């Protein structure tokens, strides 16, 4: 087993969740990789470009994909397009219906201005700086399906109080797919206040519950 972790929008491989899961999987001796999805060029970020990064990280070898928010949506898109490379998925508040919900965040006149100017400023949580994002991000996202219909076993972990991607999005997705199990937590979109619970469900789903950690840390 190996894990490829996909971070969220304007985040990084050093996010709290990525670091937490890396520590846990390292203790179990499970290889863990979290690529930088914008490759250091946030302004040119697109869904298509990020899928290319995922493809290079997976490198044609079977992997479990984990993804947070936009990263969860990317994992689902990739699983549909590369079914032989993805064994299972763990999706944290996955941003299904991405293009539709993204456009709904902005007033039409703001989208028009963004398109006219070519880019707009966004706060990049990974770098803790304001960076510009090209309008091609919006146009590129329109070509991708709202709910990628992958066939691999999947676990969705979602916060019942999520105001960014409402839990109902994942509820509707899981209800139509027998290969998907959903666990709700009393939390918001970030889920950082329920990390032990996320790990408990993830390790159970990946059959790590009875595994003996390869690294034992004594306090």
C-alpha atoms as one frame of an Amber mdcrd trajectory, in Angstrom:
protein
   0.000   0.000   0.000   1.096   3.571  -0.664  -0.733   6.829  -0.147  -0.840
   9.827  -2.480  -2.366  12.791  -0.646  -3.908  15.698  -2.563  -4.235  18.978
  -0.670  -6.986  21.541  -1.107  -7.257  24.789  -3.041  -4.495  27.323  -2.265
  -3.019  24.929   0.272   0.167  22.855   0.297   1.672  19.462   1.214   2.516
  21.029   4.588  -1.070  21.630   5.670  -2.121  20.461   9.130  -4.037  17.481
   7.770  -1.258  16.432   5.384   1.345  16.539   8.155  -0.925  14.677  10.550
  -1.639  11.856   8.128   2.004  11.636   7.073   3.006  11.106  10.692   0.366
   8.411  11.148   1.235   6.529   7.972   4.968   6.834   8.672   4.357   5.137
  12.014   2.674   2.276  10.154   5.476   2.033   7.612   3.131   3.023   4.769
   4.717   5.195   2.041   3.092   8.619   1.891   3.529  11.297  -0.769   1.867
  14.708  -1.011   2.733  16.550  -4.247   2.557  20.332  -4.581  -0.423  20.583
  -6.904   0.287  24.085  -8.255   3.990  23.246  -8.780   4.895  26.664  -7.440
   2.928  28.534 -10.109  -0.439  29.344  -8.541  -1.387  31.850 -11.245  -1.461
  29.100 -13.886  -3.335  26.601 -11.712  -6.045  24.532 -13.459  -7.861  21.263
 -12.828  -6.170  19.792 -15.904  -2.731  20.820 -14.688  -3.337  19.344 -11.253
  -4.476  16.039 -12.764  -1.147  15.989 -14.587   0.665  16.386 -11.264  -1.365
  13.512  -9.812  -0.518  11.326 -12.798   3.207  11.945 -12.323   2.946  11.233
  -8.594   1.026   7.988  -9.098   3.402   7.063 -11.933   1.351   4.102 -13.131
   1.711   2.213  -9.835  -1.288   1.255  -7.678  -2.018   3.776  -4.942  -4.626
   4.843  -2.439  -5.649   8.421  -3.167  -6.500  10.727  -0.282  -7.809  14.189
  -1.022  -9.056  17.193   0.909 -11.753  19.485  -0.559 -10.584  20.289  -4.110
  -8.012  17.526  -3.655 -10.856  15.100  -2.985 -12.561  16.139  -6.195  -9.272
  15.697  -8.063  -8.841  12.225  -6.569 -12.306  11.234  -7.772 -11.671  12.632
 -11.261  -8.373  10.775 -11.480  -9.902   7.500 -10.252 -12.453   7.580 -13.086
  -9.786   8.204 -15.701  -7.167   5.783 -14.330  -9.114   2.941 -12.681  -6.158
   0.548 -12.770  -3.936   2.922 -10.788  -6.298   3.694  -7.898  -7.052   0.966
  -5.367  -9.200   2.938  -2.915 -10.045   6.539  -2.083 -10.331   8.494   1.162
 -12.042  11.829   0.508 -12.181  14.615   3.090 -15.043  17.021   2.403 -14.634
  16.484  -1.355 -15.556  19.482  -3.503 -18.030  17.745  -5.813 -20.097  19.989
  -8.127 -16.969  22.102  -8.215 -17.476  24.314 -11.256 -21.098  25.130 -10.453
 -20.432  25.907  -6.794 -17.241  27.849  -7.584 -19.046  30.182  -9.974 -21.805
  30.655  -7.417 -19.264  32.156  -5.001 -18.897  35.258  -7.165 -21.214  37.930
  -8.496 -21.457  37.883 -12.326 -19.784  41.301 -12.517 -16.855  40.049 -10.443
 -16.377  37.077 -12.753 -16.511  39.434 -15.743 -13.856  41.663 -14.179 -11.681
  38.662 -13.391 -11.952  37.528 -17.005 -11.168  40.995 -18.354  -8.124  41.410
 -16.147  -6.927  37.853 -16.727  -6.243  37.141 -13.056  -7.514  37.972  -9.565
  -5.949  37.948  -6.077  -6.511  35.043  -3.656  -4.993  34.265  -0.304  -2.649
  31.281  -0.569  -2.807  29.411   2.727   0.274  27.340   1.933   2.520  30.367
   1.475   0.517  32.719   3.710   0.617  35.384   0.986  -1.798  36.910  -1.508
  -1.246  35.531  -5.001  -2.982  35.984  -8.330  -4.942  33.227 -10.030  -5.618
  33.178 -13.750  -9.178  33.104 -15.087  -8.235  29.960 -16.992  -8.865  28.170
 -13.683 -12.583  28.911 -14.067 -12.798  28.083 -17.771 -10.842  24.846 -17.442
 -13.001  23.593 -14.562 -16.173  23.827 -16.679 -15.224  20.754 -18.727 -15.217
  18.351 -15.745 -18.166  16.412 -14.383 -19.847  17.400 -11.118 -19.826  13.922
  -9.568 -17.076  11.608 -10.907 -18.558   8.112 -11.050 -15.586   5.962 -10.015
 -16.028   2.299  -9.149 -13.329   1.815  -6.497 -14.174   1.496  -2.795 -14.205
   4.895  -1.152 -14.576   6.464   2.265 -15.892  10.021   2.555 -15.289  11.940
   5.784 -17.310  15.139   6.009 -18.217  17.742   8.607 -21.912  18.132   9.357
 -21.370  21.877   9.908 -19.408  22.449   6.692 -20.435  25.755   5.083 -17.941
  25.559   2.189 -19.010  22.185   0.774 -22.312  21.299   2.494 -22.483  17.769
   3.871 -25.569  17.208   1.736 -23.333  17.110  -1.337 -21.519  14.047  -0.001
 -24.730  12.532   1.365 -26.327  12.633  -2.083 -23.167  11.281  -3.722 -22.811
   8.338  -1.317 -26.524   7.482  -1.380 -26.306   6.616  -5.076 -23.119   4.520
  -4.880 -22.811   1.223  -2.981 -19.008   1.428  -3.219 -18.931   4.629  -1.119
 -19.189   4.821   2.677 -19.803   8.188   4.347 -18.912   9.153   7.916 -20.096
  12.496   9.288 -18.317  14.414  12.030 -19.531  17.345  14.068 -17.061  19.736
  12.468 -16.648  22.306   9.718 -14.856  22.179   6.387 -11.288  21.992   7.677
 -11.917  18.964   9.945  -8.731  19.762  11.876 -10.545  19.513  15.208 -11.473
  15.850  14.618  -8.168  14.464  13.293  -8.059  11.420  15.614 -11.540  10.443
  14.457 -10.512  10.846  10.820  -7.525   8.587  11.399  -9.635   5.979  13.188
 -12.033   5.709  10.251  -9.238   5.861   7.672  -7.144   3.141   9.303 -10.213
   0.929   9.647 -11.166   1.457   6.005  -7.621   0.641   4.860  -7.447  -2.441
   7.101  -4.683  -0.981   9.251  -6.497  -1.460  12.572  -4.733  -4.697  13.412
  -1.406  -3.800  11.848   1.623  -3.443  14.100   3.248  -0.001  13.760   6.736
  -0.184  12.254   7.750   2.776  14.442   6.796   2.907  18.097   7.135   6.281
  19.801   7.497   6.157  23.572   6.759   9.191  25.718
